[in-house]
């Protein structure tokens, strides 16, 4: 059963991280973020981007799920996500 997510959460999985986001997260912005990640055009640090192999977005009841495949940790994903959001606003 899929749980409703009220704030971003990152969990370690085999070969990467799953980022769980509230269903209210703007889907168009998230789709653009995922697309930019896959071509290395996001605001993340180069050392982080170099370790990401693929980013996929899944819409699920009560949440959005982003699977980040690569040699990254949940803490790094949350840190880079926050830094990218600040970068996009400046």
N, C-alpha and C positions, 0 to 999 in steps of 0.2 A: 504494500500500500504506500502511496506517495504521501509524504507529510507536507503540510503547508509551511512555507519558509517566510519568516517575517523580517529577516536581515541576512546579509550575505554570509555564507559559510563555505569553507574550503576543507575538503577531506582528501586524505591520501588514498590513492588507488594504485593498482598495478600499473606501472609505466606512466605515472603522472598524478594529476589532481582533478577532482571534480569540484567545480564551483557551483554552489546552489544559491539562487537568487529569488527574491519574492516575485510572484506572478505579476505584480504591479510595475516591475522594472520595464522601462520603455523598450519595447521589442525592436523598434527600428534602430535605436541607438545601440542596442546590444548586438544586432546583426552587423552593423557597421564596424563595431569594435572587433567582433570575431573575424570579419573579413580582413580588417587591417592587420590583425595578429597573424593571420595565415600568410600574409605577404611581407611581414616584417616591417610594416609601416605604422605601427602603434607607437605610443609614447613610452614604452617600457625600455629599461636599460638594455644596451646591446648585449651585455653578458647574459641577461635573462633570455632575451629573444633567441640567442644562439642555441639555447638548450631546449627550446620548444620545437616539437616536430609537427604538431597539428592541434588545431582548436576547433571543436564542434559544438554546436548549439542544439539543444533539445527542449521543446516545449512540453511540459507535463502538467497535469492537474495540480494547481496550487503553487507551482514553482517553475522556474526556468533552470536548466542544468547546462553547464558548460564543461565539456571534458577537455582538459589540456594534457596532451600526451607529450612527454619529455622528461628530462631530468630536473624537475622542479619540486618544491615543497609547498604545502598549503600556506605556510607563513610568507614565502616569497610571492605567491600568487596574490594574496591579500595586500601585501605591501606594494607590489607593482600596480595592482588595480587602483589603489588609492592614489599613488603617484601619477598614474595616467589620467585619472579624473581631474586632479589638480592641474596637470599639464594642459588638458583640453579646455579648462576654464580660463587659462591665462593667455 
